[in-house]
Amino acid sequence: MNNKWLAFYASSHGFGHMTRCLAIIEELLETTDHLIYLASGAFQNSFARVYLARFGDRVTYRDIRTEVGLVNKDNSLQVDIPRLEHELTDFMAGWDTAVAAEVAILRDLPVACVISDISAIGIQVGEQLGVRNIGIANFTWCEQYEFLSLSDTIIDRFREVYAKLDLLIEYDLMLPAPKLTVPRKQICFICRRFDSDRIAAIKEQYGPSIFITCGKSASLLNIQVDNYDGTIFTTSGINITATANANIVQLPVETFDTHNYLAASDIVIAKAGWGTISEALLSKRNLVLIEREGVLEDTENINELKRRGVAVSIKETELARIDMQAIMDLIAENIVRENLEAYENTVKKVIHILSLNRHY
C-alpha cells in the first residue's frame, strides 16, 4: 500500500456527480491509505466536507468551478440555451488559467492519477501532470450539446479534451459517444452506502412517505399533491402544497444523507438525473421520472428504464398538480418488482478498475 494522492475533479453542475464521486472516495479511504484531492464547486464541496468529515486531513478540498453543465430557465427544468452558450464561452476562455493553477498545486504531490467526472478541467490537468488520466461518467457533454444544437466550436473543443483520456469508465445508461475513441470499461450503478438503521428510524418517525426532488441544480415553484396523506419529503428549491392531510418535510440543503430519506420512501418522484436514478434503483424504490424536453440524458434514461420495467414517467406540466392515486395506478401497471432485484451497488468494481489503472 502507499499514500499517493488521487485527484478527483467532480462536476460542479448539480449534485449527482459529486454524490457518486463520494461513494468512490469513501470506499477508497476505507480500503486504502491513499490521500484524496477533491476539486469541485464550493456548494458541492461544502456537502463533501460534511460527508467525509470523519476522514479528517486525508482529504484536501479545492473550491473551483469545474463545469458549466446545463443552465435552466428560471423556475423550470427547461434549458436556457442562450445563457448556456454565453456561460460556456466565458468558462472555456478561462480554461488555461484554471488548469495552470491546478497544475501548480499538484505538481509537487505524488499524484497517482486524475479521475474526472466528467470535468474538462480535470482531464487537462491530468494530461499536463503526465499521470494516468481517467474519466468516469454516464455521458459526455458533447452529446448533450449536440442535441441542443450548440455551436460546433464549443462541441469540438470538448471533444478534443475528452480524447486526452487514458480510460473512460462508463456507468449503466451511458449515452452513446461513437466519436470518442478512448479505451472504455463498463460498470453498472453505484451510490453512497445506505444506513439500514437510519432508514428504519426515518420510517418509524414519519410512516408511509414519498420523496420528491429535482436535484440541487433546479428550482420549481408550487407543486400541489392530491390524494396523499402520508409524509412528503422534498429537497430545497421546491414549494409543495397538499390537499389531503399530508405532512410536508423539506430537507435542509445541508442534509448529507438524503439518500437514506429516499430509501425510506415508498415512491420517488424525480428528474431523470443519473444519481437519483441510481439511488432509487439500488434501494428498490418505485421510481417516477419527470420528462423534460431538451435534455438528451433525461430522455434516454427515461425511455430505457421504462423499457426495463423499473420506472414510469410524468410530464413536467403534471407537476403543477400531482394525483398520487393516478401515480400509484401507473406504478402498479408498469413497474416489475422482480426486475429491480437485479441491481447491485458496483462501487467495489470501480475501485478494482482504478487499482489496475494507476501508475506508481
QUIZIUR-V877803 format. One record per backbone hydrogen bond with DSSP energy under -0.5 kcal/mol. NH is the residue of the N-H (numbers start at 0). CO is the residue of the C=O. Records with the same first field share a line. If there is no record, write none. Layout:
NH->CO + CO
//
This chain:
4->109
5->34
6->112
7->5 + 36
8->114
9->7 + 38
10->116
13->11
18->14
19->15
20->16
21->17
22->18
23->19
24->20
25->21
26->22
27->23
28->24
29->25
30->26
31->27
34->3
35->57
36->5
37->35 + 59
38->7 + 36
39->37 + 61
44->40
45->41
46->42
47->43
48->44
49->45
50->46
51->47
52->49
54->51
55->52
57->54
58->55
59->35
61->37
63->39 + 61
65->63
69->67
72->77
75->72
79->70
80->78
83->79
84->80
85->81
86->82
87->83
88->84
89->85
90->86
91->87
92->88
93->89 + 90
94->91
97->93
98->94
99->95
100->96
101->97
102->98
103->99
104->100
105->101
106->102
108->105
110->108
111->4
112->4
113->131
114->6
115->133
116->8
118->8
120->65
122->118
123->119
124->120
125->121
126->122
127->123
128->124
129->125
130->125
131->111
133->113 + 131
134->166
135->115
136->168
142->139
143->139
144->140
145->141
146->142
147->143
148->145
149->144
154->150
155->151
156->152
157->153
158->154
159->155
160->156
161->157
162->158
163->160
164->161
165->132
166->132
167->182
168->134 + 166
169->167 + 184
170->136 + 168
171->187
173->170
174->137
179->176
180->178
181->179
184->167
186->169
195->193
198->194
199->195
200->196
201->197
202->198
203->199
204->200
205->201
206->202
209->230
210->266
211->232
212->268
213->214
219->236
222->238
223->318 + 319
224->240
225->223 + 321
230->207
231->246
232->209 + 230
233->248
234->211
237->234
238->219
239->237
240->222
242->224
243->224
245->243
246->229
247->245
248->231 + 246
249->247
250->233 + 248
254->251
257->254
259->256
260->256
261->257
262->258
263->259
264->260 + 261
265->208
266->208
267->285
268->210
269->267 + 287
270->212
271->289
272->270
276->272
277->273
278->274
279->275
280->276
281->277
282->278
283->280
284->279
285->265
286->284
287->267 + 285
288->286 + 311
289->269
290->288 + 313
294->291
295->293
298->294
299->295
300->296
301->297
302->298
303->299
304->300
305->301
306->302
307->303
308->304 + 305
309->304
310->304
311->286
313->288
315->290
317->314
318->315
319->316
320->317
321->223
322->320
323->225 + 321
326->322
327->323
328->324
329->325
330->326
331->327
332->328
333->329 + 330
334->330
335->308
336->334
338->335
339->335 + 336
340->336 + 337
341->338
342->339
345->188
348->345
349->345
350->346
351->347
352->348
353->349
354->350
355->351
356->352 + 353
358->111
359->357
//
